[in-house]
Amino acid sequence: MIFQRDPPSPERDRRVASVAVVPFDPVPLAPDQARLAHGFLEDVIAELSRLPDIEVLAARTSLSLTSEQLEPRRMLEAYGVTHLLDASVRPGPGGVLVKVNLVEAASGRAIWADRYESPLIDAGAVLEEIAVQVANRLSARVTLSRLAEARHRPLTSLPAQDCWLRGLECLRRATPEGDDEARRLFQRALSIDPTYARAYAGLSVSHFKRWNWRHATPQEAEDDRLSQQYMDRAEALDEMDPVVQVVAGRLQVYRRNFGEGRRHLERALELSPNRADGLMQMSPLWAYLGEPERALEMAAKAFRLNPLHEPWYYFVSIMPHFLARRLEAGLAILERSPPDQIFEQAALMAASYAHLGRLDEARAQVPHFLHAYLRDITQGRPAGPEEAVRHVMDANPFARDEDAAFLLEGLALAGLPTGQPCPMPPVARAADATARFARSGAMWEVDFAGRRAVLPDSKGCADLAVLLASPRERVHCMELAGRLVEGDSGAAMDAKARAACQRRIQDLQAEIAEAERHNDFARTERLGEELDAVIEQLSAAVGLGGRGRKLGDPAEKARTAVTWRIRSAIKKIAEAHPPLGRHLEASIRTGAFCAYQPEAAVRWTVT
C-alpha cells in the first residue's frame, strides 16, 4: 500500500511537531516482555494524541513498519514526521528499564534522551505513569526547540504557531511592554490564519491582564470588553482546544462568575487531563474556587510530569499553598521563584510570615510590596498602602469569604492598613435578588438590583427576554433569528479582497511599529483599532481551514445578526442601567448557540 502525505493546511501548521513513536529493540523479546513493551508504546501514543500541540502517527502505522521504513529521513518524506521517539522496554536489575530517545527527522540528530525504571510489582500501572511523563517531556522539549529557532527568525517569516509561541513567551514576562508585544504577535498570527482560536485566546489574555491590573481607570471597561470579545471568538472557532478552555475558565473566575469558570476548567480537564502546563495554569484557579487541596494535587502532578519546567511554575503554585494553609511549603517555593513575577508576591510572603508568627520577616516584605505596586500598577503615580491593599483584595477572586479574610488578616498582622475592602464585587451580590424584564407596549421595563430602567423595544431586547426566561438553556441562533432567506449569494469575500485585507494588516503592523518608535501613542491606538477591525473582517469572511464563508449560509446570517443585535441591546441597557449592563455582559453567551449563564441564580420574571 502506498501512503500519500496530506497537503499543508492551517490546522497542520498549528502543531508544534508531528511525532512517530517507534520500537527500538535490537534484541528479540520474550512474548510477555514484548506485550509489555507494545502496551507501553501504545500508552505513549495515546498520551501524545491528547496534547493539542502534537500530531502523532497512529499506532497501527508506526508499530507495523520495518526498520528500513523507520529511518528518520524516510519517515519525514513518507509521513511528514518531524520527530521520532524510539523507545525500548527491557528487563532491568530489580524491575523494568525504559529508555527513550527523541530524534529530529530532518537531521537525524538526537535532541533528548532519558531512562526510567519500574519495579516488577504493578509494572503496568507504573509504565502508564511513565508514558504520561514521556509525553509531557517530549512536548516541552520540542516546544522549546521550536521557540528557540523562532526567536532568531524575522516576524514576517514566522507561521501562525510560532507567532503564538513567541506571544505566549511575551505574556509570561508579566510586564505591560511584554503584553503589548504579545498582542502584535497574536495579530500577526491572525493575519496568517484568521481561524486560529489560540491567537484570539492570547489577545483575550493580554487585555484581561491589563484589565485586572488597571482597575478604576478609563481603559478598564474597554479592556474588559475586548477580553470577553476575543474569548467568545476563540470559543466559537475551537471549543475543543483545552488551551482555549483554560483561558476561558480563568477569565470567568476573575470576573467572579465562579460557576461558569468551573465549567470551563472541568471541560479543559476532560479534553487534556495530563498536560502539565494546563494543570499548573488551572491550579490557582481551583484554589480561588475554594478547592485548594485539589489545586495542590494538580500542581504536584504538573511538577512531576514536567521536571524541566519554566520558572513560572513556582509563582503560579503559591496561591494554592497559601489558601491550603501550607505556609512553610509556600514560602519554600517562593524562595525558588524569580523575584517580581507577580506584583503581590511580597504581599503573599508578608501574610505568610505573619500567620507563622515571624513578624520581623513579615514587616520586611512590606516595602517590597509597596514598591512593586507603584512600579507595576500605578506606574509611578503616588499611592498609599491602603490603596495597594485594596487592589490586592480586588485583583484576587476568592470564592470563599474565609479565604479573603485569611489574606486580609495576614496583611494586617504584617503592619499594613487594611480598612474594610470588599472581597466580592457588587455585581455578584446583586445577582441574589429577584429581577423583572417586561414588555410594556413599545417599551421594555427592567428591574434589577433595586434599580429600574425603561428601554425602547428592539429585536435584541426580545432575544434577551427569551434567554432570561430559560437560564443556562442553549438556544440556537436560527431560533432567535426566525426564518431567513435561503440560498447562496456567493463568497462573503473573494480571494482578491482577502489578499487586500492581508496586505493592509501587514501595512498597519508596520505603521504601528513606527508610531511606537516615535512614542506617538494616539496614532498607535488609532492604528490598533483599525488593525483589530480588519482582522475581524477577514476572520468573519473565512471559515475553518481557511475556506471562504458563503454569504447565503443561513446559520452564518443568523449568528451574525443575532450576535450584533444582542450586543447592541446590552450596550443600550448599560447606558440606562449600568449594573444590569455589567451583569448581562458577563452572563450572556452569543454565537451559533446563545445562552444566559449567570454565576449566581437570578429569579427573573419575564413577560
C-alpha positions in Angstrom: 0.0 0.0 0.0 1.3 3.5 -0.9 0.6 6.2 1.6 0.5 9.9 0.5 1.1 12.8 2.8 -1.7 15.2 3.4 -1.2 18.7 1.8 -0.3 21.5 4.1 -3.3 23.1 5.9 -3.7 25.8 8.7 -4.7 23.0 11.1 -1.5 21.1 10.4 0.6 24.2 10.6 -0.7 24.9 14.2 1.1 21.8 15.5 4.5 22.2 17.2 5.6 18.8 15.9 4.5 15.6 14.2 5.8 12.6 16.1 6.1 8.9 15.3 6.6 6.6 18.3 8.6 3.5 17.2 10.1 0.5 19.0 13.9 0.2 19.4 14.6 -3.4 20.3 17.6 -4.9 18.6 17.4 -8.0 20.7 14.2 -10.1 20.4 11.9 -10.1 23.4 10.1 -12.9 25.1 6.3 -12.9 24.4 5.3 -11.5 27.8 8.1 -8.8 27.6 7.0 -8.0 24.0 3.4 -7.5 25.1 4.5 -5.2 27.9 6.7 -3.1 25.5 4.0 -2.9 22.9 1.4 -1.7 25.6 3.8 0.9 26.8 4.3 2.3 23.2 0.6 2.4 22.7 0.2 4.3 26.0 2.7 6.9 24.9 0.9 7.3 21.6 -2.4 7.7 23.4 -1.0 10.4 25.7 0.7 12.3 22.9 -2.6 12.3 21.0 -4.2 14.2 23.9 -1.7 17.0 23.7 -3.1 19.8 21.5 0.3 20.9 20.1 1.4 17.4 19.0 0.3 15.4 16.0 1.1 11.7 16.4 1.2 8.9 13.9 -1.3 6.2 14.7 0.0 3.1 16.5 -1.3 0.8 13.7 1.0 2.5 11.3 4.1 3.3 13.4 4.3 -0.1 15.1 3.9 -2.0 11.9 6.8 -0.5 9.9 10.1 -2.3 9.2 13.4 -1.0 10.5 14.2 0.3 7.0 11.0 2.2 6.8 11.7 3.8 10.2 14.8 5.6 9.0 14.2 9.3 10.0 14.6 10.8 6.6 12.2 8.3 5.0 9.6 8.9 7.8 9.9 12.7 7.1 9.3 12.1 3.3 6.6 9.5 3.7 4.5 10.8 6.6 5.7 14.4 7.2 7.0 13.3 10.6 9.2 15.9 12.2 10.4 13.8 15.2 10.8 10.1 16.0 10.6 8.8 19.6 12.2 5.4 19.8 11.7 3.5 23.0 12.7 0.2 24.5 11.2 -1.7 27.4 13.5 -4.4 28.8 14.1 -6.3 32.0 16.4 -4.5 34.3 18.0 -5.1 37.7 15.1 -5.5 40.0 12.4 -4.4 37.6 11.7 -3.0 34.1 14.0 -0.5 32.4 12.6 2.1 29.9 14.9 4.0 27.5 13.6 6.8 25.2 15.4 8.8 22.5 13.9 11.8 20.6 15.3 12.2 17.1 14.9 15.1 14.8 13.8 13.6 11.5 15.3 16.2 9.2 18.8 16.0 10.6 18.8 12.6 12.4 20.1 14.4 15.5 19.1 13.1 18.9 17.8 16.1 20.9 16.7 14.4 24.1 17.2 11.0 25.8 16.1 9.7 29.2 15.7 6.5 31.1 13.2 5.2 33.7 12.9 2.2 36.0 9.8 0.4 37.2 9.5 -2.4 39.8 8.1 -5.6 38.5 5.2 -5.4 41.0 2.4 -3.3 39.4 4.7 -2.7 36.4 1.7 -1.9 34.1 0.4 1.0 36.2 3.9 2.4 36.7 4.5 2.3 32.9 1.3 4.2 32.3 2.6 6.9 34.6 6.0 6.9 32.8 4.1 7.2 29.4 2.4 10.4 30.7 5.8 11.8 31.8 7.4 10.9 28.5 4.6 12.6 26.5 4.9 15.8 28.6 8.7 15.9 28.4 8.7 15.4 24.7 6.1 18.2 24.2 8.2 20.5 26.4 11.4 19.7 24.6 10.1 20.1 21.0 8.3 23.3 22.0 11.5 24.8 23.5 13.4 23.8 20.4 10.9 25.4 18.1 10.7 28.6 20.2 14.5 28.9 20.2 14.5 28.7 16.4 11.6 31.2 16.1 13.4 33.8 18.2 16.0 34.2 15.6 13.7 34.5 12.6 12.1 37.7 11.3 8.4 38.1 12.2 7.4 38.2 8.6 8.7 34.7 8.1 7.0 33.0 11.1 4.0 30.7 10.7 1.0 31.3 13.0 2.1 28.6 15.5 5.4 30.3 16.0 3.8 33.7 16.5 1.6 32.0 19.2 4.7 30.6 21.0 6.6 33.8 20.9 3.5 35.8 22.1 3.0 33.3 25.0 6.6 33.9 25.9 6.0 37.7 25.9 2.9 37.3 28.1 4.9 35.4 30.7 7.3 38.4 31.2 4.4 39.9 33.2 5.1 43.4 32.0 2.9 45.9 30.1 5.6 46.1 27.4 5.6 42.3 27.1 1.8 42.3 26.8 1.9 44.9 24.0 4.4 42.8 22.1 2.3 39.7 22.6 -0.7 41.5 21.1 1.3 42.3 17.9 2.4 38.7 17.6 -1.1 37.3 18.1 -2.5 39.8 15.5 0.3 38.7 13.1 -0.9 35.0 13.7 -4.4 36.0 12.8 -3.3 37.8 9.6 -1.8 34.4 8.5 -4.6 32.2 9.8 -7.8 34.1 10.7 -9.4 31.0 12.2 -6.6 30.3 14.7 -8.6 30.2 18.0 -5.5 30.4 20.2 -4.4 33.7 18.8 -7.8 35.1 19.8 -7.3 33.5 23.3 -3.9 35.1 23.5 -5.4 38.6 22.7 -8.1 37.9 25.4 -5.3 37.2 28.0 -3.4 40.3 27.1 -6.4 42.5 27.6 -7.5 40.6 30.6 -4.1 41.2 32.3 -4.3 44.9 31.7 -8.0 45.0 32.9 -7.1 43.1 36.1 -4.1 45.3 36.8 -5.6 48.7 36.0 -8.9 48.7 37.9 -10.7 52.1 38.1 -9.0 53.6 35.0 -10.7 54.8 31.8 -9.2 51.9 29.9 -10.7 49.3 32.3 -14.1 49.0 30.6 -12.6 48.7 27.1 -10.1 46.1 28.1 -12.8 44.1 29.9 -15.0 44.3 26.7 -12.1 43.3 24.4 -11.1 40.4 26.7 -14.6 38.9 26.5 -15.0 39.6 22.8 -11.8 37.8 21.9 -12.6 34.9 24.2 -16.0 34.5 22.6 -14.4 34.4 19.2 -11.8 31.8 20.3 -14.5 29.5 21.7 -16.7 29.9 18.6 -13.7 28.8 16.5 -12.5 25.8 18.6 -14.2 24.9 21.8 -12.3 21.6 21.8 -8.9 23.2 22.4 -8.1 22.7 26.1 -5.9 25.8 26.0 -8.9 27.9 25.0 -11.0 26.3 27.8 -8.3 27.2 30.4 -8.2 30.8 29.2 -12.0 31.0 29.3 -12.1 29.5 32.8 -9.6 32.0 34.1 -11.5 34.9 32.6 -14.7 33.8 34.2 -13.1 33.1 37.6 -11.6 36.6 37.7 -15.0 38.0 36.7 -16.4 36.2 39.8 -18.6 34.0 37.5 -17.4 31.0 39.5 -19.9 28.5 38.2 -19.1 29.3 34.6 -15.4 29.3 35.4 -15.7 25.9 37.0 -17.5 24.6 33.9 -14.7 25.7 31.6 -12.0 24.2 33.8 -13.8 20.9 34.1 -14.0 20.8 30.3 -10.3 21.5 30.0 -9.5 18.6 32.2 -11.8 16.3 30.2 -10.0 17.3 27.0 -6.5 17.0 28.4 -6.1 15.6 31.9 -2.4 15.1 31.8 -1.0 18.2 30.1 1.5 19.6 32.7 1.3 23.3 31.7 -2.5 23.2 31.7 -2.6 21.6 35.1 -0.3 24.2 36.6 -2.3 27.1 35.0 -5.5 25.7 36.4 -4.1 25.1 39.9 -4.5 28.6 41.3 -8.0 28.9 39.7 -9.2 25.8 41.6 -7.7 27.4 44.8 -9.7 30.6 44.2 -12.8 28.4 43.7 -12.4 27.0 47.2 -10.7 23.7 46.4 -7.1 24.3 47.5 -6.3 20.6 48.1 -7.4 19.7 44.6 -5.3 22.6 43.4 -2.2 21.3 45.2 -2.7 17.9 43.7 -2.7 19.4 40.2 0.4 21.5 41.0 2.2 18.4 42.3 1.3 16.4 39.2 2.5 19.2 36.9 5.9 19.4 38.7 6.2 15.6 38.5 5.2 15.4 34.8 7.4 18.3 33.7 10.5 18.4 36.0 12.3 20.7 33.4 9.5 23.3 33.7 9.9 27.0 33.3 10.2 29.3 36.3 6.6 30.5 36.2 5.5 27.1 37.7 6.9 28.3 41.0 4.9 31.6 41.5 1.7 30.1 40.0 1.7 27.4 42.7 2.0 29.9 45.5 -1.7 30.7 45.9 -2.8 27.0 46.3 -0.3 26.6 49.1 -1.4 29.8 50.8 -5.1 29.0 50.7 -4.5 25.4 51.8 -2.6 27.0 54.8 0.6 25.2 53.8 2.6 28.3 54.5 6.0 26.8 55.1 5.9 24.9 51.8 4.6 28.0 50.0 7.4 30.1 51.3 9.9 27.5 50.3 8.5 27.7 46.7 8.7 31.5 46.8 12.4 31.3 47.6 12.9 29.4 44.3 10.7 31.7 42.3 12.2 34.5 40.3 11.6 37.9 42.1 8.8 40.3 41.0 6.9 37.8 38.8 3.6 39.0 40.2 3.2 42.3 41.9 1.6 40.8 45.1 4.4 38.3 45.5 5.9 40.2 48.5 2.3 40.7 49.9 1.8 36.9 50.0 5.2 36.4 51.6 4.3 39.1 54.3 1.0 37.5 55.0 2.5 34.0 55.2 5.3 35.1 57.6 2.8 37.0 59.7 0.5 33.9 60.1 3.5 31.9 61.1 4.4 34.4 63.8 7.6 35.6 62.1 6.6 39.2 62.3 10.0 40.8 61.6 10.3 38.9 58.3 6.7 39.8 57.5 7.3 43.5 58.0 10.5 43.4 56.0 8.4 42.4 52.9 6.0 45.4 53.2 8.4 47.9 51.4 9.0 45.4 48.6 5.2 45.0 48.1 4.5 48.8 48.1 7.4 49.3 45.6 6.1 46.6 43.3 2.6 48.2 43.4 3.9 51.6 42.4 6.1 50.1 39.7 3.7 47.7 38.1 0.2 49.0 38.9 0.3 52.8 39.3 3.4 53.1 37.1 4.9 55.8 39.4 1.7 57.6 40.4 1.8 58.2 44.2 -0.4 55.8 46.2 -0.7 54.9 49.8 -0.6 51.4 51.3 -4.4 51.4 51.8 -4.9 51.6 48.0 -2.3 48.8 47.5 -4.1 46.5 49.9 -7.5 47.3 48.3 -6.0 46.4 44.9 -4.7 43.1 46.1 -8.1 42.1 47.5 -9.8 43.2 44.3 -7.4 41.5 42.0 -7.7 38.1 43.7 -11.1 36.4 43.1 -11.8 34.5 46.2 -15.0 32.4 46.1 -14.9 31.9 49.8 -15.1 34.8 52.2 -12.8 33.0 54.7 -10.0 32.9 52.1 -10.2 36.6 51.6 -10.3 37.2 55.3 -7.2 34.9 55.8 -5.2 37.1 53.4 -6.5 40.3 54.9 -5.7 39.2 58.4 -2.1 38.3 57.4 -1.6 41.7 55.8 -2.9 43.4 58.9 -0.6 41.4 61.1 2.3 42.4 58.9 1.5 46.1 59.6 -0.4 47.1 56.5 -3.5 49.2 57.0 -6.4 47.1 55.7 -9.5 49.2 56.2 -12.6 47.3 55.1 -12.0 46.2 51.4 -14.9 44.2 50.0 -13.9 40.7 48.9 -16.8 40.4 46.5 -17.9 42.9 43.8 -21.4 44.5 44.0 -22.5 42.6 40.8 -22.2 39.2 42.4 -24.2 40.3 45.5 -26.9 41.9 43.3 -27.4 38.6 41.5 -29.1 37.1 44.5 -32.2 39.4 44.2 -35.3 39.0 42.0 -35.5 40.8 38.8 -38.1 41.7 36.1 -37.8 42.1 32.3 -41.3 43.0 30.9 -42.6 44.4 27.7 -45.0 47.3 28.0 -46.3 48.5 24.6 -43.3 49.7 22.6 -41.0 49.7 25.7 -39.3 47.3 28.0 -39.3 47.8 31.8 -36.4 46.3 33.7 -35.9 46.0 37.4 -32.6 44.7 38.7 -30.5 45.2 41.9 -33.1 47.7 43.3 -33.0 49.9 40.2 -35.5 50.4 37.4 -35.0 51.5 33.8 -37.2 51.8 30.7 -35.9 50.8 27.3 -37.2 51.2 23.7 -38.4 48.0 22.1 -35.8 46.2 19.9 -35.1 42.7 18.5 -32.1 42.5 20.8 -34.3 43.0 23.8 -36.7 40.4 22.6 -33.8 37.9 22.2 -32.7 38.7 25.7 -36.2 38.1 27.1 -36.0 34.6 25.5 -32.6 33.8 27.1 -33.5 35.3 30.5 -36.7 33.2 30.7 -34.6 30.0 30.3 -31.4 30.3 32.3 -28.5 28.1 31.1 -30.5 26.7 28.2 -28.7 26.9 24.9 -30.9 28.5 22.2 -29.8 28.2 18.5 -29.3 31.4 16.7 -31.7 30.3 14.0 -34.5 30.0 16.5 -33.9 33.6 17.8 -33.5 35.0 14.3 -36.6 33.4 12.8 -36.9 32.4 9.1 -34.1 33.6 6.9 -33.8 33.7 3.1 -32.3 30.5 1.9 -29.8 30.3 -0.9 -26.2 31.0 -1.7 -25.2 34.6 -2.6 -21.6 33.7 -3.2 -18.5 34.2 -1.2 -18.5 36.7 1.6 -15.1 37.9 0.4 -13.4 36.8 -2.8 -9.7 35.9 -3.0 -8.7 39.3 -4.2 -10.4 41.1 -1.3 -8.9 38.7 1.2 -5.4 39.4 -0.2 -6.0 43.1 0.1 -7.0 42.7 3.7 -3.9 40.7 4.4 -1.7 43.4 2.8 -3.5 46.1 4.8 -2.8 44.1 8.0 0.9 44.0 7.2 0.9 47.7 6.4 -0.8 48.5 9.7 1.6 46.4 11.7 4.5 48.3 10.2 2.8 51.7 10.8 2.1 50.7 14.4 5.8 49.7 15.0 6.8 53.1 13.5 4.4 55.0 15.7 5.6 53.2 18.8 9.2 54.0 18.0 8.2 57.7 17.9 6.1 57.4 21.1 3.0 58.5 19.2 0.5 56.9 21.5 -2.6 58.5 19.9 -1.6 57.2 16.4 -0.7 53.8 17.9 -4.2 53.4 19.4 -5.9 54.6 16.3 -4.0 52.2 14.1 -4.5 49.4 16.6 -8.3 49.9 16.4 -8.2 49.7 12.6 -6.0 46.6 12.7 -8.5 44.9 15.0 -11.3 45.8 12.7 -9.5 44.5 9.6 -8.6 41.2 11.3 -12.2 40.8 12.5 -13.5 41.5 9.0 -11.1 38.9 7.5 -11.8 36.4 10.2 -15.6 36.7 9.7 -15.2 36.1 5.9 -13.0 33.0 6.4 -14.3 29.6 7.7 -12.4 26.7 9.2 -9.4 25.5 7.2 -9.1 28.9 5.5 -12.2 28.4 3.3 -14.2 31.4 2.4 -17.7 31.7 4.0 -20.7 32.0 1.8 -23.0 34.9 2.2 -26.0 32.7 1.7 -25.3 30.4 4.6 -28.4 30.8 6.8 -26.7 29.8 10.0 -24.0 32.3 9.4 -26.5 35.0 8.7 -28.4 34.2 11.9 -25.2 34.1 14.0 -24.1 37.4 12.7 -27.4 39.1 13.0 -28.4 37.8 16.5 -24.9 38.5 17.9 -25.0 42.1 16.7 -28.5 42.9 18.0 -28.0 41.2 21.4 -24.7 43.1 21.9 -26.3 46.3 20.7 -29.1 45.8 23.2 -26.8 45.1 26.1 -24.8 48.3 25.2 -28.0 50.4 25.4 -29.0 48.7 28.6 -25.6 49.5 30.1 -26.2 53.2 29.4 -29.6 53.2 31.2 -28.8 50.7 33.9 -25.0 50.1 34.4 -25.3 47.3 37.0 -27.6 45.3 34.7 -25.4 46.0 31.7 -22.4 44.6 33.5 -24.3 41.6 34.6 -25.6 40.8 31.1 -22.1 41.4 29.6 -20.7 38.8 31.9 -23.6 36.3 31.6 -24.9 36.3 28.0 -23.1 34.0 25.5 -23.6 34.5 21.8 -22.6 32.5 18.8 -24.1 29.6 17.0 -25.9 28.9 20.3 -26.8 31.6 22.7 -27.4 31.3 26.4 -27.9 33.2 29.7 -25.4 31.7 32.1 -25.2 33.8 35.4 -22.7 32.8 38.1 -25.5 33.0 40.7 -29.1 32.3 40.0 -31.4 35.3 39.4 -35.2 34.8 39.7 -36.3 36.7 36.5 -39.9 37.5 35.8 -40.2 37.8 32.0 -43.5 38.9 30.5 
